[in-house]
Amino acid sequence: MTSPTTDSVPRRPAPSELARLTMAEGLRALASGRLTCEAWAQACLERIAARNSDVRAWVHVAGDAALARARALDKAGRTRPFDGVPLGIKDTIDTADMPTELGDPDIFPGRQPAVDAPVVARARALGYNLLGKNTVSRHAIMLPGPCRNPHDIRRTPAASSAGSGAAVADFMTPLSIGTQTAGSILRPASFCGAVGFKPTLDTIPYVGIRNYSRPLDVVGPLCRSVEDAQLFMRGFSGDPRYDRPAPDAMPRLGVWRPRDWPQAEPGAQAIFEENLAALARAGASLAPLSMPPSYEEIGDIQDIIMAYDLAREYDDLRRHHARHCDSELLSYLELGRSYSDADYAAALDAADGCRRQFYDLARDVDAIVMPATLGEAPDASSTGSSVFIRAWSLLHNPSLSLPVARGEHGLPIAIQLVGFVGEDAALLAWARKVESVLGNRAHDT
């Protein structure tokens, strides 16, 4: 694969062996008695203490409470499947014991929910040990926020699950729960060097979370292995199909190079082609997909729906807190207000049409493989493009980003795998197979 140039940034400090553990590795160590819940939590909290002043991936750390829970588990014994697993929560998701400022601390300072969001309640019931709340981009949308890319703090971690991606990639926690409306799980995972998984719409209830767009909003994990994504989805869905190992056979992969492919950085294009060649050598069947013209307009369709909905969800901010709103946000809300109900309905119809077409386009493949981003993370004045990711938020297909290489500046580059609506478990099984061929650079320092 493409090697970084000599002007790449200095390597970040290596994590401890315990902080480096994936969720699956940690669970196996706990089960065998080689690890205690307290030691795992302590390792993550020490990494946070050492790195968060630079990376700023956490807006609230509940270290004392997390250690107390870990000690209690070690004393009483683990009984639930995820007892003691450290976890971060995106700060747009309500937590009853920690503030949730929704990415707007000037507008919602110290906001304290009365109850947990259902996904948080489920996490507690499964035994996860909540370490704190992960930083969100400005106004929890596509505007740069305080978080930085752990590989180079001059670079963006993307938006809006920026802190979730940065915290996982920098070994501060093995797992964080994020959300995506356009590209806010897969893009931070891609830029920071983690595994991001966006499930099919409504697989995990989107309740008690800051709303953006009902037809688009999704909850999903950011982690450091496909196995961890499978474990997360098994726990939160209860579906035993997520227990599937990687298949023995190699997948049939449809290859899509969308309209904006020529805009990708040459290095990123080269890495993508190298990965396709590696998959072919391993026996994967690769079939270039010819998409209909409607698919080249997916980004525009998605943006109409998102802007229309966001203008209505954020209307109170515009009317009552305009002085605290960035001009970019206000302009985007005005764009959303300019779309009529008829424009919105037409966009929804167009999205439905593309969903129906998908099954004819991809009937002969197990998954689609395509680039995840245009290249490495840009500088921190931008959150980068989600042009290759947002299509699947619109169409509701499950999608996954896998960090497979480093670009010319030493920053992560990912590929994206896309499955069929409702067949999330099958996609993750195929992703395990692809991971076994291409590797996973999430553990590189």
Residue pairs with C-beta under 8 A, 6 or more apart in sequence:
1 271
1 274
1 275
1 404
1 405
1 406
2 267
2 270
2 271
2 274
2 405
2 406
2 407
2 408
3 406
4 406
4 407
4 408
4 409
4 410
5 408
5 409
5 410
7 409
8 408
8 409
8 410
9 151
9 152
9 154
9 409
9 410
11 445
12 51
12 150
12 151
12 170
12 445
13 50
13 51
13 445
14 445
15 47
15 170
15 171
15 445
16 43
16 46
16 47
18 35
18 39
18 40
18 42
18 43
18 44
19 43
19 44
19 46
19 47
19 171
19 172
20 171
20 443
21 29
21 35
21 40
21 174
22 174
22 223
22 224
22 225
22 227
22 228
23 82
23 85
23 174
23 175
23 223
23 225
23 228
23 231
23 232
24 225
24 227
24 228
24 231
26 35
26 40
26 84
26 85
26 174
27 82
27 85
27 231
29 35
30 36
30 37
30 40
30 78
30 83
30 84
36 70
36 74
36 84
37 69
37 70
37 71
37 73
37 74
37 78
37 83
37 84
37 129
38 67
38 70
38 71
38 74
40 70
40 84
40 85
40 86
41 66
41 67
41 69
41 70
41 84
41 86
41 129
41 131
42 67
42 70
44 86
44 131
44 171
44 172
44 173
44 174
45 61
45 63
45 66
45 67
45 131
47 170
47 171
47 172
48 57
48 58
48 61
48 63
48 131
48 132
48 167
48 172
51 57
51 150
51 170
51 172
52 58
52 61
52 172
54 148
54 153
55 147
55 148
55 149
55 150
55 153
55 166
55 167
55 170
55 172
56 135
56 146
56 147
56 148
56 163
56 166
57 88
57 134
57 135
57 147
57 150
57 157
57 162
57 163
57 164
57 166
57 167
57 170
57 172
58 88
58 131
58 132
58 133
58 134
58 135
58 163
58 167
58 172
59 91
59 101
59 105
59 132
59 133
59 134
59 135
59 136
59 163
60 91
60 98
60 99
60 132
60 133
61 131
61 132
62 97
62 98
62 130
62 131
62 132
63 131
63 132
65 97
65 130
66 86
66 129
66 130
66 131
66 132
69 129
70 84
70 129
73 83
73 84
73 127
73 129
74 84
78 84
78 127
79 127
80 125
80 126
80 127
81 126
81 127
81 235
82 123
82 126
82 127
82 128
82 231
82 235
83 127
84 127
84 129
85 127
85 128
85 129
85 174
85 175
86 128
86 129
86 131
86 173
86 174
86 175
87 123
87 128
87 129
87 130
87 131
87 173
87 175
87 176
87 177
88 130
88 131
88 132
88 133
88 134
88 163
88 164
88 167
88 168
88 172
88 173
88 175
88 176
88 177
89 95
89 98
89 120
89 123
89 130
89 132
89 133
89 134
89 176
89 177
90 133
90 134
90 136
90 160
90 161
90 163
90 164
90 176
90 177
90 178
90 179
91 100
91 101
91 102
91 103
91 133
91 134
91 135
91 136
91 163
92 100
92 102
92 103
92 136
92 140
92 160
92 179
92 209
92 210
93 100
93 117
93 119
93 120
93 177
93 179
93 208
93 209
93 210
93 219
94 100
94 113
94 115
94 116
94 117
94 120
94 208
94 209
95 113
95 116
95 117
95 120
95 130
95 133
96 113
96 114
96 115
96 116
96 120
97 130
98 130
98 132
98 133
99 110
99 111
99 112
99 133
100 108
100 111
100 112
100 113
100 133
101 108
101 109
101 110
101 111
102 108
102 111
102 136
102 140
102 210
103 136
103 137
103 138
103 139
103 140
103 141
103 145
103 160
103 210
104 139
104 140
104 317
104 324
106 324
107 317
107 321
107 324
113 208
115 121
115 208
116 124
116 208
117 207
117 208
117 209
118 205
118 207
118 208
119 177
119 204
119 205
119 207
119 208
119 209
119 219
119 236
120 130
120 177
120 208
122 235
122 236
123 130
123 177
123 236
124 130
126 235
126 236
128 175
131 172
131 173
133 163
134 161
134 162
134 163
134 164
134 166
134 167
134 176
134 178
135 145
135 146
135 147
135 162
135 163
135 166
136 145
136 160
136 161
136 162
136 163
137 143
137 144
137 145
137 147
137 158
137 159
137 160
137 162
137 383
138 144
138 145
138 326
138 329
139 314
139 317
139 325
139 326
139 329
140 160
140 210
140 212
141 159
141 160
141 212
141 310
141 329
141 332
142 159
142 160
142 182
142 383
142 386
143 159
143 326
143 328
143 329
143 383
144 156
144 159
144 380
144 381
144 382
144 383
145 159
145 160
145 162
147 157
147 162
147 163
147 166
148 154
148 155
148 156
148 157
148 166
148 380
149 155
149 156
149 157
149 166
149 191
149 192
149 377
149 380
149 411
150 157
150 166
150 169
150 170
150 192
150 193
151 169
151 192
151 193
151 377
151 410
151 411
151 412
152 377
152 409
152 410
152 411
153 380
154 379
154 380
155 191
155 376
155 377
155 378
155 379
155 380
155 411
156 162
156 191
156 377
156 378
156 379
156 380
156 381
156 382
156 383
156 384
157 163
157 165
157 166
157 188
157 191
157 192
157 377
158 165
158 183
158 184
158 187
158 188
158 190
158 191
158 192
158 377
158 383
158 384
159 184
159 187
159 188
159 383
160 179
160 184
161 176
161 178
161 179
161 180
161 184
161 185
161 188
161 222
162 188
162 383
163 176
164 176
164 177
164 178
164 185
164 188
164 222
165 176
165 178
165 187
165 188
165 189
165 191
165 192
165 194
165 196
165 222
166 188
166 192
167 173
167 176
168 174
168 175
168 176
168 189
168 192
168 194
168 222
168 223
168 224
169 189
169 192
169 193
169 194
169 224
169 412
169 442
170 192
174 223
174 224
174 228
175 221
175 222
175 223
175 228
175 232
176 221
176 222
176 223
177 219
177 220
177 221
177 222
178 184
178 185
178 188
178 196
178 219
178 220
178 221
178 222
179 185
179 206
179 209
179 217
179 218
179 219
179 220
180 186
180 198
180 217
180 218
180 220
180 393
181 212
181 213
181 216
181 217
181 218
181 306
181 393
182 216
182 302
182 306
182 386
182 389
182 390
182 393
183 386
183 389
183 390
183 393
184 386
185 196
185 197
185 198
185 218
185 220
185 221
185 222
185 401
186 196
186 198
186 372
186 386
186 389
186 399
186 400
186 401
186 414
186 416
187 196
187 372
187 373
187 383
187 384
187 386
187 389
187 401
188 194
188 196
188 222
189 195
189 196
189 222
189 401
189 403
189 414
190 196
190 372
190 373
190 389
190 401
190 403
190 412
190 413
190 414
190 416
191 373
191 376
191 377
191 384
191 411
191 412
192 377
192 412
193 403
193 411
193 412
193 414
193 441
193 442
193 444
194 222
194 223
194 224
194 403
194 442
195 222
195 223
195 224
195 225
195 226
195 228
195 229
195 400
195 401
195 402
195 403
195 440
195 442
196 220
196 221
196 222
196 400
196 401
197 220
197 221
197 222
197 223
197 229
197 232
197 233
197 398
197 399
197 400
197 428
198 218
198 220
198 392
198 393
198 398
198 399
198 400
199 218
199 219
199 220
199 233
199 398
199 424
200 218
200 396
200 397
200 398
200 421
200 422
200 423
200 424
201 215
201 216
201 218
201 396
201 421
202 218
203 218
203 233
203 237
203 424
204 218
204 219
204 220
204 236
204 237
205 219
206 217
206 218
206 219
209 217
209 219
211 217
211 313
212 306
212 309
212 310
212 313
213 305
213 306
213 308
213 309
213 310
213 313
214 309
215 305
215 309
215 348
215 351
216 302
216 305
216 306
216 309
216 393
216 394
218 393
221 228
221 229
221 232
221 233
223 229
223 232
224 440
224 442
224 443
225 435
225 440
225 442
226 400
226 402
226 428
226 431
226 432
226 435
226 440
227 432
229 400
229 428
229 431
230 242
230 243
230 244
230 425
230 428
230 429
230 432
231 242
233 239
233 242
233 424
233 425
233 428
234 240
234 242
234 243
239 425
241 425
241 426
242 424
242 425
242 428
244 425
244 426
244 428
244 429
245 429
245 432
246 429
246 430
246 432
246 433
246 435
246 436
247 429
247 430
247 433
250 279
250 282
250 283
250 284
250 285
250 433
250 437
251 284
251 285
251 365
251 366
251 367
251 430
251 433
251 434
252 284
252 285
252 287
252 364
252 365
252 366
253 279
253 284
253 285
253 286
253 287
253 365
253 366
253 367
253 368
253 369
254 287
254 288
254 289
254 361
254 362
254 364
254 365
254 367
254 368
254 369
255 276
255 286
255 287
255 288
255 289
255 368
255 369
255 370
256 289
256 291
256 368
256 369
256 370
257 288
257 370
257 371
258 291
258 295
258 296
258 370
258 387
258 388
258 391
259 296
260 299
260 374
260 385
260 387
260 388
261 269
261 371
263 374
263 387
264 272
264 371
264 374
264 375
265 374
265 375
265 376
265 407
267 375
267 376
267 407
267 408
267 413
268 371
268 373
268 374
268 375
268 376
268 407
268 413
269 371
271 404
271 405
271 407
271 413
272 371
272 415
274 405
275 369
275 404
275 405
275 415
275 438
276 286
276 369
278 437
278 438
279 286
279 369
279 434
279 437
279 438
280 286
282 437
284 434
284 437
286 369
287 364
287 365
289 361
289 362
289 365
289 368
291 361
292 357
292 361
294 350
294 353
294 354
294 357
295 354
295 357
295 391
297 350
298 354
298 390
298 391
298 394
298 395
299 387
299 390
299 391
301 347
301 350
301 351
301 354
301 394
302 351
302 390
302 391
302 393
302 394
303 390
304 339
304 343
304 344
304 347
305 344
305 347
305 348
305 351
305 394
306 336
307 332
307 335
307 336
307 339
308 336
308 339
308 343
308 344
308 347
309 336
310 332
310 333
310 336
311 318
311 332
311 333
311 334
311 335
311 336
311 337
311 339
312 336
314 329
314 333
315 333
317 324
317 325
317 329
318 325
318 330
318 333
322 330
351 394
351 395
354 394
354 395
355 395
355 396
355 421
358 395
358 397
358 420
358 421
359 420
362 368
362 420
366 426
366 430
367 417
367 418
367 419
367 427
367 430
367 431
368 417
368 418
368 419
369 415
369 416
369 417
369 418
369 434
370 388
370 415
370 416
370 418
371 388
371 415
371 416
372 388
372 389
372 401
372 413
372 414
372 415
372 416
373 384
373 385
373 386
373 388
373 389
373 413
373 414
374 384
374 385
374 387
374 388
375 407
375 413
376 407
376 408
376 409
376 411
376 412
376 413
377 384
377 411
377 412
378 384
388 416
389 399
389 401
389 416
392 398
392 399
392 418
395 421
396 421
397 418
397 419
397 420
397 421
398 418
398 419
398 420
398 421
398 423
398 424
398 427
399 416
399 417
399 418
399 419
399 427
400 416
400 417
400 418
400 427
400 428
400 431
401 414
401 415
401 416
402 414
402 415
402 416
402 417
402 431
402 434
402 435
402 438
402 440
403 412
403 413
403 414
403 440
403 441
403 442
404 413
404 414
404 415
404 438
404 439
404 440
404 441
405 412
405 413
405 441
406 412
406 413
406 441
406 444
407 413
412 441
415 434
415 438
417 427
417 430
417 431
417 434
418 427
419 426
419 427
419 430
420 426
420 427
